[in-house]
Amino acid sequence: MRKNFVPKYRYYTNGKNIVVAVASYAGQTIRGVAKCSERDEFNLETGKELAAARCAVKIAKAREIFTRSQRDMWQNILARYTTMYEKWDDKHLDALEIKKQAEAKLNDIMKEL
């Protein structure tokens, strides 16, 4: 994922009162819509700015959700492997202790011969 993501917008308009800004983020198509009131005069540039701003807000929310899910996933993986390591470590220490006991027993037998 790019560190400083700047969306590239594509703009669509009906030429009368609606402008739509479309961008992609994390494989999703996100759009922001600006609709001119009947009381106002339609301005394409203002519509583009407003639609892009609304799209940017949606992208920020999607980024937050994506980041949170990634963080949760890595925390789960870390917890799982920590538990596995602790169990492995206990078994490993038990195996070392058994090995030491077996070596001591072997040494005792060898001394008696």
C-alpha atoms as a printed R data frame, in Angstrom:
    type eleno elety resid chain resno       x       y       z
1   ATOM     1    CA   MET     A     1   0.000   0.000   0.000
2   ATOM     2    CA   ARG     A     2   1.277   3.450  -0.836
3   ATOM     3    CA   LYS     A     3   2.239   5.547   2.149
4   ATOM     4    CA   ASN     A     4   0.881   8.895   0.931
5   ATOM     5    CA   PHE     A     5  -2.119   7.882  -1.125
6   ATOM     6    CA   VAL     A     6  -3.523  10.693  -3.255
7   ATOM     7    CA   PRO     A     7  -6.600   9.590  -5.146
8   ATOM     8    CA   LYS     A     8  -6.980  10.317  -8.826
9   ATOM     9    CA   TYR     A     9 -10.535  11.325  -9.544
10  ATOM    10    CA   ARG     A    10 -12.585  10.815 -12.653
11  ATOM    11    CA   TYR     A    11 -15.474  13.242 -12.958
12  ATOM    12    CA   TYR     A    12 -18.877  12.719 -14.467
13  ATOM    13    CA   THR     A    13 -21.671  15.253 -14.846
14  ATOM    14    CA   ASN     A    14 -25.100  15.497 -16.353
15  ATOM    15    CA   GLY     A    15 -24.257  19.102 -17.253
16  ATOM    16    CA   LYS     A    16 -27.252  20.426 -15.350
17  ATOM    17    CA   ASN     A    17 -26.901  19.942 -11.611
18  ATOM    18    CA   ILE     A    18 -24.907  16.811 -10.676
19  ATOM    19    CA   VAL     A    19 -21.150  16.118 -10.534
20  ATOM    20    CA   VAL     A    20 -19.755  12.753  -9.460
21  ATOM    21    CA   ALA     A    21 -16.112  12.179  -8.480
22  ATOM    22    CA   VAL     A    22 -14.965   8.547  -8.724
23  ATOM    23    CA   ALA     A    23 -11.741   7.071  -7.311
24  ATOM    24    CA   SER     A    24 -10.400   3.632  -6.373
25  ATOM    25    CA   TYR     A    25  -9.095   2.554  -3.004
26  ATOM    26    CA   ALA     A    26  -8.096  -0.971  -1.941
27  ATOM    27    CA   GLY     A    27  -9.835  -2.440  -4.959
28  ATOM    28    CA   GLN     A    28 -13.084  -0.608  -4.266
29  ATOM    29    CA   THR     A    29 -14.694   2.075  -6.376
30  ATOM    30    CA   ILE     A    30 -15.649   5.037  -4.223
31  ATOM    31    CA   ARG     A    31 -17.690   7.994  -5.363
32  ATOM    32    CA   GLY     A    32 -18.650  11.383  -4.047
33  ATOM    33    CA   VAL     A    33 -21.661  13.254  -5.373
34  ATOM    34    CA   ALA     A    34 -22.371  16.972  -5.505
35  ATOM    35    CA   LYS     A    35 -25.830  18.127  -6.460
36  ATOM    36    CA   CYS     A    36 -26.579  21.752  -7.164
37  ATOM    37    CA   SER     A    37 -29.641  23.197  -5.502
38  ATOM    38    CA   GLU     A    38 -32.371  24.562  -7.742
39  ATOM    39    CA   ARG     A    39 -31.832  27.961  -6.077
40  ATOM    40    CA   ASP     A    40 -28.109  28.057  -7.034
41  ATOM    41    CA   GLU     A    41 -26.354  28.463 -10.355
42  ATOM    42    CA   PHE     A    42 -24.533  25.330 -11.525
43  ATOM    43    CA   ASN     A    43 -20.738  25.663 -11.508
44  ATOM    44    CA   LEU     A    44 -18.755  22.667 -12.770
45  ATOM    45    CA   GLU     A    45 -15.523  23.527 -10.910
46  ATOM    46    CA   THR     A    46 -17.308  24.014  -7.582
47  ATOM    47    CA   GLY     A    47 -19.169  20.755  -8.160
48  ATOM    48    CA   LYS     A    48 -15.886  18.943  -8.859
49  ATOM    49    CA   GLU     A    49 -14.328  20.301  -5.653
50  ATOM    50    CA   LEU     A    50 -17.323  19.332  -3.539
51  ATOM    51    CA   ALA     A    51 -17.668  15.877  -5.122
52  ATOM    52    CA   ALA     A    52 -13.917  15.225  -4.684
53  ATOM    53    CA   ALA     A    53 -14.078  16.325  -1.038
54  ATOM    54    CA   ARG     A    54 -16.995  13.986  -0.349
55  ATOM    55    CA   CYS     A    55 -15.175  11.167  -2.105
56  ATOM    56    CA   ALA     A    56 -12.044  11.895  -0.025
57  ATOM    57    CA   VAL     A    57 -14.078  11.590   3.182
58  ATOM    58    CA   LYS     A    58 -15.348   8.186   2.080
59  ATOM    59    CA   ILE     A    59 -11.800   7.098   1.193
60  ATOM    60    CA   ALA     A    60 -10.570   8.220   4.619
61  ATOM    61    CA   LYS     A    61 -13.280   6.120   6.285
62  ATOM    62    CA   ALA     A    62 -12.413   3.125   4.082
63  ATOM    63    CA   ARG     A    63  -8.719   3.588   4.917
64  ATOM    64    CA   GLU     A    64  -9.513   3.679   8.640
65  ATOM    65    CA   ILE     A    65 -11.571   0.483   8.395
66  ATOM    66    CA   PHE     A    66  -8.888  -1.210   6.284
67  ATOM    67    CA   THR     A    67  -6.113  -0.143   8.673
68  ATOM    68    CA   ARG     A    68  -8.100  -1.288  11.709
69  ATOM    69    CA   SER     A    69  -8.803  -4.672  10.120
70  ATOM    70    CA   GLN     A    70  -5.135  -5.096   9.198
71  ATOM    71    CA   ARG     A    71  -4.077  -4.181  12.746
72  ATOM    72    CA   ASP     A    72  -6.575  -6.648  14.205
73  ATOM    73    CA   MET     A    73  -5.409  -9.375  11.834
74  ATOM    74    CA   TRP     A    74  -1.746  -8.897  12.808
75  ATOM    75    CA   GLN     A    75  -2.602  -8.765  16.510
76  ATOM    76    CA   ASN     A    76  -4.465 -12.071  16.146
77  ATOM    77    CA   ILE     A    77  -1.520 -13.625  14.310
78  ATOM    78    CA   LEU     A    78   0.891 -12.357  16.959
79  ATOM    79    CA   ALA     A    79  -1.295 -13.722  19.769
80  ATOM    80    CA   ARG     A    80  -1.621 -17.088  18.029
81  ATOM    81    CA   TYR     A    81   2.117 -17.435  17.441
82  ATOM    82    CA   THR     A    82   2.929 -16.204  20.934
83  ATOM    83    CA   THR     A    83   0.695 -18.937  22.361
84  ATOM    84    CA   MET     A    84   2.221 -21.505  20.025
85  ATOM    85    CA   TYR     A    85   5.730 -20.406  21.001
86  ATOM    86    CA   GLU     A    86   4.928 -20.580  24.707
87  ATOM    87    CA   LYS     A    87   3.567 -24.095  24.286
88  ATOM    88    CA   TRP     A    88   6.539 -25.083  22.146
89  ATOM    89    CA   ASP     A    89   8.923 -23.554  24.650
90  ATOM    90    CA   ASP     A    90   7.365 -25.556  27.516
91  ATOM    91    CA   LYS     A    91   7.605 -28.768  25.497
92  ATOM    92    CA   HIS     A    92  11.123 -27.877  24.458
93  ATOM    93    CA   LEU     A    93  12.161 -27.326  28.082
94  ATOM    94    CA   ASP     A    94  10.490 -30.590  29.059
95  ATOM    95    CA   ALA     A    95  12.385 -32.359  26.290
96  ATOM    96    CA   LEU     A    96  15.669 -30.866  27.504
97  ATOM    97    CA   GLU     A    97  14.930 -31.982  31.046
98  ATOM    98    CA   ILE     A    98  14.109 -35.505  29.851
99  ATOM    99    CA   LYS     A    99  17.333 -35.531  27.836
100 ATOM   100    CA   LYS     A   100  19.346 -34.453  30.895
101 ATOM   101    CA   GLN     A   101  17.696 -37.140  33.014
102 ATOM   102    CA   ALA     A   102  18.389 -39.764  30.345
103 ATOM   103    CA   GLU     A   103  22.030 -38.670  30.080
104 ATOM   104    CA   ALA     A   104  22.379 -38.766  33.876
105 ATOM   105    CA   LYS     A   105  20.854 -42.257  33.974
106 ATOM   106    CA   LEU     A   106  23.218 -43.387  31.207
107 ATOM   107    CA   ASN     A   107  26.193 -41.944  33.108
108 ATOM   108    CA   ASP     A   108  25.080 -43.779  36.262
109 ATOM   109    CA   ILE     A   109  24.827 -47.057  34.352
110 ATOM   110    CA   MET     A   110  28.231 -46.511  32.748
111 ATOM   111    CA   LYS     A   111  29.832 -45.831  36.138
112 ATOM   112    CA   GLU     A   112  28.460 -49.091  37.537
113 ATOM   113    CA   LEU     A   113  30.079 -51.130  34.763
